Amino acid sequence: MRYSHLNTHEVCNQVPPLAGYDVAADPALLGGLRREGGGWAEPELHELGLLAGTAQTQDLARLANVNKPVLRTHDARGYRIDEVEFHPAWHQLISTAVGHGLHAAPWPDARPGAHVARAAKFIVWTQAEAGHGCPISMTYASIPALRHAPELTARYEPLLASAVYDPGLRVPDGKAGLLAGMAMTEKQGGSDVRANTTRAEPAGDGGYLLTGHKWFCSAPMCDLFLVLAQAPEGLTCFLLPRVLPDATRNAMHIQRLKDKLGNTSNASSEVEYARALAWPVGEPGRGIATILDMVSATRLDCVLGSAAGIRQACVLAGHHARYRSAFGALLIDQPAMTAVLADLSLESEAATTLALRLAGAADRASRGDAAEAALLRLALPAAKYWVCKRSPAITAEALECLGGNGYVEESVLPRLLRDSPLNSIWEGSGNVTALDVLRALARTPESADALLAEVDLGAGEPRVAAAAARLRAELKLAASAGLGAQRDARRLAGVIAVTLQAALLARFAPDAVGAAYCRSRLEDQQAAGPGTPFGSLPDGLDLAAIVDRSAATGG
């Protein structure tokens, strides 16, 4: 008997590709953008969202990650060139980011909400591809640190803020646009940068010669780097160019590229300085204080990037469930799956709402608002700890919603899962950021008052009011204990973040979302504990309304 006439590959019950939609069509994102003063950027945000949702952009992301950066240390004649080669897709992704101002546009823009608009665009475009966001984020964060050196600021800030992406190693002053990176971490110290051993010797004419090794230097193809080194006055921040004013290469040698779990489109490297020329930024001996301005901005981007990854994972899971059938019904209509998707959607809405609130605080703080600066000082490290920690668990659950189809490399979710732990490590891993919460309470006591005032705005919800009372007592105890409360720092950071998220959702989210978050995170989980699996929501919630918030729309 012949069976050649049978078609064994007639495809049915497979989910269509998620493409041709508006990534910016996110109710939580758009609501936060408008509330925090960036609503004027909404047309451009949708333009970027439609571009991020195309099949062409998705393929650029795939190509940039499949074709990893390659290091060429020497040319054919044996001369050091220290070049990193990227696939053209990487350059296209960065060019779009720079063209839309994700790298630095808010700094010369006097409009209120400029940093909020940029934050929303960062959330949208990093859902296209996350790895290229690293040099974009560092360039954004370099400017407040660079402003500690007025002469260098006048020389380089206009080029850093340029909307032109101009790759290639040339004299910075002659380029149409610049990108900036940073190099702090060393082998022996890790997060403890005070243990750094890179030396800086005065070279005359205000310059210094740097000698040492940096264990992590991300995006080494950038034009300029902020570097910490031990000067005679103590640990100092320096600006180090890849190419010197006379067009010769500076003595910054790329030793190797890191072989990483994720973030593979982006080149992370080890570098060696062999008397590399650099100029001081800020007061000599106060390098940590100078570069903290940069760290604050990149920490905000870690929250934004994690919120973006969480949203993307939820959208992918919801899209799959809307088209896939099992046991006689669509997955999205089956109660167990509906509960999981609703739980993930709550996390996404909470992360995005908090991220945009912090972007608004950063925007107003940059314009001299002391109360918003105080709120940011405490809420940002707590949010960085919590939102970035939640991302891997949420992404793994979203991947499982797709079953085996989520586990294969044709899916985007394996890349999202590999990328998801990184924001928790960047700019201070969990313990570092949790301890920074304690430092904020000890050194900036007004930060607790600013946080509680923000939480109290949501206290019309009884569960938020009860959580605010608990938080007020905990903050008082932590402030009196100082760094003696280290063992409890992680829990406190989580309590701050969840309570603030609940207060924001109680005020701004639809009733179904706010009530579900407050019940499940402030009340039921209080008894059940933090290990409660996703999908274990209390009875009586409008799960369908919550899930609808994560639908891909706007194509």
DRENTOR-259642 format. One line per field, with one value per residue (C-alpha): residue in one letter; x, y, z. Coordinates in Angstrom, 1 decimal, always signed. Layout:
% residues N
rest: [A, ...]
X: [X, ...]
Y: [Y, ...]
Z: [Z, ...]
% end
This chain:
% residues 555
rest: [M, R, Y, S, H, L, N, T, H, E, V, C, N, Q, V, P, P, L, A, G, Y, D, V, A, A, D, P, A, L, L, G, G, L, R, R, E, G, G, G, W, A, E, P, E, L, H, E, L, G, L, L, A, G, T, A, Q, T, Q, D, L, A, R, L, A, N, V, N, K, P, V, L, R, T, H, D, A, R, G, Y, R, I, D, E, V, E, F, H, P, A, W, H, Q, L, I, S, T, A, V, G, H, G, L, H, A, A, P, W, P, D, A, R, P, G, A, H, V, A, R, A, A, K, F, I, V, W, T, Q, A, E, A, G, H, G, C, P, I, S, M, T, Y, A, S, I, P, A, L, R, H, A, P, E, L, T, A, R, Y, E, P, L, L, A, S, A, V, Y, D, P, G, L, R, V, P, D, G, K, A, G, L, L, A, G, M, A, M, T, E, K, Q, G, G, S, D, V, R, A, N, T, T, R, A, E, P, A, G, D, G, G, Y, L, L, T, G, H, K, W, F, C, S, A, P, M, C, D, L, F, L, V, L, A, Q, A, P, E, G, L, T, C, F, L, L, P, R, V, L, P, D, A, T, R, N, A, M, H, I, Q, R, L, K, D, K, L, G, N, T, S, N, A, S, S, E, V, E, Y, A, R, A, L, A, W, P, V, G, E, P, G, R, G, I, A, T, I, L, D, M, V, S, A, T, R, L, D, C, V, L, G, S, A, A, G, I, R, Q, A, C, V, L, A, G, H, H, A, R, Y, R, S, A, F, G, A, L, L, I, D, Q, P, A, M, T, A, V, L, A, D, L, S, L, E, S, E, A, A, T, T, L, A, L, R, L, A, G, A, A, D, R, A, S, R, G, D, A, A, E, A, A, L, L, R, L, A, L, P, A, A, K, Y, W, V, C, K, R, S, P, A, I, T, A, E, A, L, E, C, L, G, G, N, G, Y, V, E, E, S, V, L, P, R, L, L, R, D, S, P, L, N, S, I, W, E, G, S, G, N, V, T, A, L, D, V, L, R, A, L, A, R, T, P, E, S, A, D, A, L, L, A, E, V, D, L, G, A, G, E, P, R, V, A, A, A, A, A, R, L, R, A, E, L, K, L, A, A, S, A, G, L, G, A, Q, R, D, A, R, R, L, A, G, V, I, A, V, T, L, Q, A, A, L, L, A, R, F, A, P, D, A, V, G, A, A, Y, C, R, S, R, L, E, D, Q, Q, A, A, G, P, G, T, P, F, G, S, L, P, D, G, L, D, L, A, A, I, V, D, R, S, A, A, T, G, G]
X: [+0.0, +1.3, +0.9, +2.6, -0.7, -1.1, -0.2, +1.3, +2.4, -0.9, -0.5, -3.4, -3.7, -0.4, -0.2, +0.4, +3.5, +3.1, +4.0, +2.5, +1.3, +2.0, +4.3, +3.4, -0.3, +0.1, -2.5, -0.2, +2.6, +0.5, -1.3, +2.1, +3.4, +0.5, +0.4, +4.1, +4.2, +5.4, +2.1, +3.4, +5.6, +2.8, +2.7, +6.4, +6.0, +3.4, +5.6, +8.4, +6.0, +4.8, +8.4, +9.3, +6.3, +7.3, +8.6, +11.5, +12.6, +12.1, +14.5, +17.1, +16.9, +17.4, +20.4, +22.1, +22.0, +22.8, +25.8, +27.7, +30.3, +33.8, +37.0, +39.9, +42.9, +45.5, +45.5, +47.3, +50.6, +50.5, +49.5, +47.0, +43.6, +41.2, +38.2, +34.9, +32.9, +29.1, +26.5, +24.7, +21.5, +23.1, +24.0, +20.4, +18.9, +21.3, +20.7, +17.0, +17.5, +19.8, +17.6, +14.7, +16.8, +16.8, +20.5, +20.5, +17.7, +16.3, +19.4, +19.2, +15.4, +13.9, +10.3, +8.9, +8.5, +11.5, +13.0, +9.6, +9.2, +12.6, +11.8, +8.6, +10.5, +13.2, +10.6, +9.1, +12.3, +14.1, +11.2, +12.5, +15.9, +17.5, +21.2, +21.8, +20.2, +23.5, +25.5, +22.2, +21.7, +25.3, +25.4, +22.2, +23.7, +27.2, +26.0, +25.0, +28.4, +30.3, +28.7, +31.1, +33.7, +32.4, +35.1, +34.6, +30.9, +31.1, +33.3, +31.4, +27.8, +26.5, +28.0, +26.7, +23.2, +23.3, +20.6, +23.2, +24.7, +28.2, +30.1, +33.8, +37.0, +37.9, +38.8, +35.6, +35.6, +35.3, +32.3, +28.7, +27.6, +29.2, +28.4, +29.8, +30.5, +31.9, +34.5, +34.5, +34.7, +38.0, +38.9, +39.7, +36.8, +33.7, +31.0, +33.6, +35.1, +37.1, +39.3, +40.3, +44.0, +44.1, +46.6, +46.3, +49.6, +49.5, +50.8, +50.8, +48.3, +45.6, +45.7, +46.5, +48.0, +46.0, +47.5, +45.5, +42.8, +39.1, +37.2, +34.0, +33.8, +30.5, +30.2, +34.0, +33.3, +32.0, +33.9, +34.3, +34.5, +34.0, +36.6, +37.5, +41.2, +43.4, +45.0, +47.4, +44.4, +42.4, +39.8, +38.9, +36.6, +38.2, +37.0, +39.0, +38.6, +39.3, +41.0, +43.3, +43.1, +46.1, +44.1, +46.3, +44.7, +44.6, +46.3, +43.1, +43.6, +40.6, +41.9, +38.9, +35.1, +33.1, +31.2, +27.9, +24.7, +22.6, +22.9, +24.8, +24.3, +26.2, +30.0, +31.2, +35.0, +38.0, +40.3, +43.9, +45.1, +48.8, +49.3, +46.1, +45.5, +42.4, +41.1, +39.6, +35.8, +34.8, +36.9, +40.0, +39.6, +35.8, +35.3, +32.5, +30.4, +30.9, +30.0, +27.0, +25.1, +25.7, +24.8, +21.4, +20.5, +21.5, +19.7, +16.5, +17.2, +17.6, +14.0, +12.8, +14.5, +13.1, +9.6, +10.0, +11.1, +8.2, +5.7, +7.0, +6.9, +3.3, +2.3, +3.8, +2.2, -1.2, -0.9, -0.2, -3.1, -5.5, -4.8, -3.8, -6.5, -6.1, -8.7, -11.5, -11.1, -8.7, -6.1, -7.1, -10.6, -9.4, -9.5, -6.0, -4.4, -6.5, -5.3, -1.6, -1.9, -3.8, -1.1, +1.6, -0.3, -0.6, +3.2, +3.6, +1.2, +2.9, +6.4, +5.5, +3.5, +6.3, +9.0, +7.1, +6.5, +10.3, +11.0, +8.7, +10.5, +13.9, +12.5, +11.3, +14.4, +16.6, +14.7, +15.3, +12.4, +13.8, +10.9, +11.0, +14.8, +14.2, +11.6, +13.9, +16.8, +14.9, +12.4, +14.8, +17.1, +14.1, +12.5, +15.7, +16.0, +12.4, +11.4, +14.7, +14.5, +10.9, +11.8, +13.4, +10.6, +7.9, +9.7, +10.1, +6.4, +5.5, +7.8, +6.0, +2.6, +3.9, +5.0, +7.6, +7.1, +8.4, +11.5, +12.9, +15.1, +12.7, +10.7, +11.8, +11.3, +14.6, +16.5, +14.3, +14.9, +18.7, +18.6, +16.3, +18.8, +21.2, +19.4, +19.5, +23.3, +24.0, +24.6, +24.7, +23.3, +20.6, +22.5, +24.2, +20.9, +19.1, +21.9, +21.6, +18.0, +19.5, +22.0, +19.2, +17.3, +20.4, +21.9, +18.7, +16.1, +13.7, +13.5, +11.3, +8.9, +8.7, +8.1, +5.4, +3.7, +3.5, +2.1, -0.4, -1.9, -3.2, -4.4, -8.1, -7.7, -7.9, -5.2, -2.8, -3.6, -2.8, +0.4, +1.4, +1.1, +3.3, +5.8, +6.0, +6.9, +9.5, +11.2, +11.5, +13.1, +15.4, +16.5, +17.4, +19.3, +21.2, +23.5, +22.9, +19.7, +21.6, +20.1, +16.6, +17.6, +16.2, +12.9, +12.5, +13.4, +10.7, +8.1, +8.9, +8.5, +5.3, +3.6, +4.5, +3.3, +0.0, -0.5, +0.0, -2.3, -5.0, -4.9, -4.4, -5.2, -8.7, -10.6, -10.1, -6.3, -5.9, -8.1, -6.5, -3.0, -3.8, -5.6, -3.0, +0.1, -0.8, -3.4, -3.4, +0.3, +1.0, -0.2, +0.8, +4.3, +6.5, +6.8, +3.2, +3.1, +1.8, -1.8, -2.7, -5.0, -7.9, -11.5, -13.9, -11.5, -12.2, -9.4, -10.6, -10.4, -6.9, -5.7, -7.1, -4.5, -1.7, -3.3, -1.1, -3.1, -2.7, -1.4]
Y: [+0.0, +3.4, +6.4, +9.1, +10.9, +11.6, +15.1, +14.7, +18.3, +20.1, +22.6, +23.2, +24.6, +26.4, +30.1, +32.7, +34.9, +37.9, +40.7, +43.9, +45.3, +48.5, +47.7, +51.0, +50.1, +49.3, +51.0, +51.1, +52.6, +55.3, +56.1, +56.6, +58.7, +61.1, +61.4, +62.0, +64.9, +63.1, +62.9, +65.3, +62.4, +59.9, +60.2, +59.4, +56.6, +54.9, +55.4, +53.6, +51.0, +50.1, +49.8, +47.6, +45.3, +44.6, +41.2, +43.1, +44.5, +41.1, +39.6, +42.3, +41.3, +37.6, +38.4, +40.6, +37.8, +34.9, +36.7, +37.6, +40.4, +39.4, +40.9, +41.7, +42.6, +42.9, +43.6, +41.4, +43.2, +42.6, +46.0, +46.3, +47.6, +46.5, +46.5, +44.8, +43.8, +43.7, +42.4, +45.1, +44.4, +45.7, +49.0, +49.3, +48.8, +51.4, +53.9, +53.7, +54.2, +57.2, +58.7, +58.7, +60.2, +57.2, +57.8, +61.4, +63.6, +64.7, +66.5, +69.4, +69.3, +71.8, +70.5, +69.0, +65.2, +64.9, +62.1, +60.4, +60.4, +58.9, +56.3, +55.2, +55.0, +52.9, +50.5, +50.2, +49.9, +47.5, +45.1, +45.0, +43.9, +44.4, +44.0, +47.2, +49.1, +48.9, +51.6, +53.6, +53.5, +54.3, +57.3, +58.6, +58.2, +59.7, +63.2, +64.0, +62.6, +64.5, +67.8, +67.7, +68.8, +71.9, +72.1, +68.4, +69.0, +71.9, +69.8, +66.5, +66.9, +68.3, +65.3, +62.8, +64.3, +64.3, +62.3, +60.8, +57.4, +57.6, +54.3, +53.8, +54.7, +58.3, +61.5, +62.2, +65.9, +65.2, +62.8, +63.5, +61.7, +59.9, +57.0, +56.6, +53.7, +53.1, +50.9, +50.4, +46.7, +45.0, +41.4, +41.8, +44.1, +43.5, +45.8, +47.1, +49.7, +51.2, +48.1, +49.1, +49.1, +50.9, +53.8, +57.3, +59.3, +63.1, +63.6, +67.4, +69.7, +68.4, +64.8, +61.5, +58.3, +55.2, +51.8, +48.7, +46.2, +46.3, +43.0, +44.2, +46.9, +46.7, +48.0, +48.6, +50.1, +53.4, +56.6, +57.7, +56.0, +57.1, +55.2, +54.9, +54.9, +55.6, +59.1, +60.5, +62.3, +59.0, +57.2, +59.6, +59.5, +60.1, +60.5, +58.3, +58.5, +55.5, +57.8, +60.7, +64.3, +63.5, +60.6, +57.9, +55.0, +55.4, +52.6, +50.9, +47.3, +44.8, +41.5, +39.4, +39.5, +37.8, +34.6, +35.3, +33.6, +36.2, +39.8, +38.3, +41.0, +43.4, +43.0, +42.9, +42.8, +42.9, +45.8, +46.7, +50.3, +50.7, +54.4, +55.4, +59.2, +60.4, +63.6, +64.0, +64.4, +66.0, +66.6, +64.4, +61.7, +61.9, +59.5, +57.5, +60.6, +61.7, +58.5, +57.9, +60.4, +57.9, +54.9, +56.4, +56.9, +53.4, +51.9, +53.6, +52.0, +48.6, +49.0, +50.2, +47.3, +44.7, +46.3, +46.0, +42.3, +41.5, +43.2, +41.4, +38.0, +38.6, +39.8, +36.7, +34.3, +36.0, +35.9, +32.2, +31.5, +33.4, +31.1, +27.7, +25.1, +22.2, +19.8, +21.3, +25.0, +28.0, +28.1, +31.7, +30.5, +27.7, +28.8, +27.6, +29.4, +32.5, +32.8, +32.5, +35.1, +37.4, +37.0, +37.8, +40.8, +42.2, +42.0, +43.7, +46.5, +47.1, +47.1, +49.5, +51.9, +52.1, +52.5, +55.5, +57.0, +56.9, +58.4, +61.2, +61.7, +61.7, +64.3, +66.6, +66.0, +67.1, +70.4, +71.0, +69.3, +68.3, +66.1, +64.1, +63.7, +62.4, +59.9, +58.7, +58.2, +55.5, +54.2, +53.6, +51.1, +49.3, +49.1, +48.1, +45.3, +44.1, +44.6, +43.2, +40.2, +39.4, +39.4, +35.9, +34.2, +36.0, +35.2, +31.6, +31.3, +33.0, +30.6, +27.7, +29.1, +28.2, +24.7, +23.2, +25.9, +28.4, +26.4, +26.2, +28.8, +29.8, +31.5, +34.8, +33.6, +31.7, +34.9, +36.9, +34.3, +34.4, +38.2, +38.5, +38.1, +40.7, +43.9, +42.5, +42.2, +45.5, +48.6, +46.7, +43.2, +42.3, +42.7, +45.9, +47.6, +46.4, +47.7, +51.0, +51.2, +51.2, +53.9, +56.1, +55.8, +56.6, +59.4, +60.9, +60.7, +62.9, +60.0, +58.0, +60.9, +61.3, +57.6, +57.4, +60.6, +58.9, +55.7, +57.6, +59.0, +55.5, +54.9, +55.2, +51.5, +49.9, +47.3, +50.0, +52.0, +48.9, +48.2, +51.9, +51.6, +48.5, +50.1, +53.2, +51.1, +49.1, +52.2, +53.7, +50.5, +50.2, +53.9, +53.4, +50.2, +51.6, +49.1, +46.8, +45.7, +44.2, +40.7, +42.1, +44.5, +42.4, +41.9, +45.6, +46.5, +44.1, +45.5, +49.1, +48.2, +46.1, +48.7, +51.5, +49.5, +48.7, +52.4, +53.4, +50.8, +51.6, +55.2, +54.8, +51.2, +50.0, +48.7, +45.1, +45.5, +47.6, +45.3, +42.1, +43.4, +44.7, +41.5, +39.1, +41.1, +42.9, +40.6, +37.0, +36.7, +38.2, +34.9, +32.6, +33.9, +34.9, +31.4, +31.3, +30.1, +32.3, +31.7, +31.2, +34.3, +34.7, +34.1, +36.8, +38.7, +39.8, +37.8, +38.3, +42.1, +41.8, +39.6, +41.9, +44.5, +42.4, +41.9, +42.9, +45.5, +48.5, +46.8]
Z: [+0.0, -0.9, +1.4, -0.6, -1.3, +2.4, +3.5, +7.0, +7.3, +6.9, +9.7, +12.1, +15.6, +15.3, +16.4, +13.7, +14.1, +16.3, +13.9, +12.5, +15.8, +17.8, +20.7, +22.2, +22.4, +26.1, +28.4, +31.4, +29.4, +27.7, +31.0, +32.7, +29.8, +30.0, +33.8, +34.1, +31.6, +28.4, +26.5, +23.9, +22.6, +22.1, +18.2, +18.0, +20.5, +18.3, +15.3, +17.1, +18.4, +15.0, +13.8, +16.7, +15.9, +12.3, +11.1, +9.6, +13.0, +14.6, +12.0, +12.7, +16.4, +15.4, +13.2, +15.7, +18.3, +16.0, +14.6, +17.7, +17.8, +16.8, +18.2, +15.9, +18.1, +15.2, +11.5, +8.9, +9.6, +13.3, +14.4, +17.2, +16.0, +18.8, +16.6, +17.3, +14.2, +14.5, +12.1, +10.1, +12.0, +15.2, +13.5, +12.2, +15.6, +17.2, +14.4, +15.1, +18.8, +18.3, +15.6, +18.1, +20.9, +23.3, +23.9, +25.1, +23.7, +27.1, +28.3, +25.8, +25.7, +28.2, +27.9, +31.0, +30.6, +28.2, +30.4, +30.6, +26.9, +26.5, +29.1, +27.3, +24.0, +25.7, +27.0, +23.5, +21.5, +23.8, +23.2, +19.6, +20.9, +24.3, +23.8, +21.9, +24.7, +26.7, +24.8, +24.4, +28.2, +29.0, +26.7, +28.3, +31.7, +30.9, +30.5, +34.1, +35.2, +32.4, +33.6, +36.5, +34.0, +32.2, +29.5, +28.6, +28.6, +26.2, +23.9, +23.9, +25.1, +21.8, +20.0, +22.6, +22.2, +18.4, +16.7, +14.2, +14.7, +13.4, +14.0, +13.5, +15.3, +14.5, +16.4, +18.5, +17.7, +14.0, +14.2, +13.6, +16.8, +19.7, +22.1, +25.6, +27.8, +31.3, +32.9, +36.6, +37.5, +38.2, +38.9, +42.6, +43.6, +41.5, +43.0, +45.5, +43.3, +46.2, +45.8, +42.2, +41.4, +38.0, +38.4, +37.1, +36.8, +36.0, +32.5, +32.3, +30.6, +32.9, +31.5, +33.3, +32.1, +33.1, +33.7, +34.7, +33.8, +33.7, +34.1, +32.5, +29.9, +27.9, +24.4, +23.9, +20.4, +22.0, +21.4, +25.0, +28.4, +32.0, +34.0, +37.6, +38.5, +41.6, +41.2, +43.7, +45.3, +45.5, +43.4, +40.6, +37.5, +34.1, +30.5, +28.2, +24.4, +22.1, +19.6, +20.6, +19.2, +16.9, +15.4, +17.0, +19.0, +22.7, +24.7, +25.5, +24.4, +24.2, +25.6, +24.9, +24.6, +27.3, +26.4, +28.1, +29.0, +27.2, +25.9, +23.0, +20.5, +22.7, +23.1, +26.7, +27.1, +29.3, +28.6, +29.5, +29.8, +29.0, +30.0, +28.2, +28.2, +30.1, +31.6, +35.1, +35.5, +38.8, +41.9, +42.1, +44.8, +44.6, +41.7, +43.3, +44.0, +40.4, +38.7, +41.0, +38.8, +35.9, +38.0, +39.1, +35.4, +34.4, +37.3, +36.1, +32.7, +34.4, +35.7, +32.3, +30.5, +32.9, +32.6, +28.8, +29.0, +31.3, +29.0, +25.9, +27.6, +28.7, +25.2, +23.7, +26.2, +25.7, +21.9, +22.0, +24.3, +22.1, +19.1, +20.6, +21.4, +23.8, +25.2, +23.1, +23.9, +23.4, +26.1, +27.0, +27.9, +30.2, +33.9, +34.9, +32.0, +32.4, +36.0, +35.0, +32.3, +34.6, +37.3, +34.8, +33.4, +37.0, +37.3, +33.9, +34.7, +38.1, +36.7, +33.9, +36.1, +38.7, +36.0, +34.5, +37.9, +38.6, +35.2, +36.1, +39.4, +37.6, +35.1, +37.8, +40.0, +37.0, +37.1, +40.8, +42.5, +45.9, +47.0, +43.8, +44.2, +47.7, +46.4, +43.7, +46.1, +48.1, +45.6, +42.7, +44.4, +45.8, +42.4, +40.7, +43.2, +42.9, +39.3, +38.0, +40.3, +39.2, +35.5, +35.2, +37.1, +35.0, +31.7, +32.6, +33.4, +30.1, +28.2, +29.8, +28.6, +25.1, +26.1, +23.8, +21.2, +23.7, +24.5, +20.9, +19.5, +16.8, +19.6, +21.0, +24.6, +25.0, +24.2, +26.6, +29.3, +28.8, +28.9, +31.9, +34.8, +33.5, +34.7, +38.2, +38.0, +36.1, +38.3, +41.5, +42.0, +44.5, +47.7, +46.6, +45.7, +48.7, +50.9, +49.1, +50.4, +53.9, +53.0, +51.6, +54.9, +56.9, +54.8, +53.2, +55.9, +53.9, +51.3, +53.7, +54.1, +50.3, +49.8, +52.5, +51.1, +47.7, +49.1, +51.2, +48.0, +47.4, +50.9, +49.9, +49.2, +52.6, +51.8, +50.8, +54.0, +56.0, +54.0, +54.4, +58.2, +58.2, +55.9, +58.1, +61.1, +59.1, +57.7, +61.2, +62.5, +59.5, +59.8, +63.4, +62.7, +59.7, +58.0, +61.0, +59.3, +56.4, +56.8, +56.3, +53.5, +50.6, +52.2, +53.0, +49.4, +48.2, +50.6, +49.5, +45.8, +46.2, +48.5, +46.1, +43.1, +44.9, +45.8, +42.2, +40.7, +43.3, +42.0, +38.3, +37.0, +36.2, +39.2, +38.2, +38.1, +41.2, +43.3, +42.1, +42.7, +46.2, +47.2, +45.9, +46.8, +50.0, +51.6, +50.4, +49.8, +53.2, +54.6, +51.7, +51.5, +48.5, +47.1, +45.9, +42.2, +39.4, +38.8, +42.5, +42.5, +45.0, +43.9, +42.7, +40.4, +36.8, +35.3, +31.7, +32.0, +33.4, +30.6, +28.0, +29.1, +27.6, +24.2, +21.1, +19.2, +16.9, +13.7]
% end
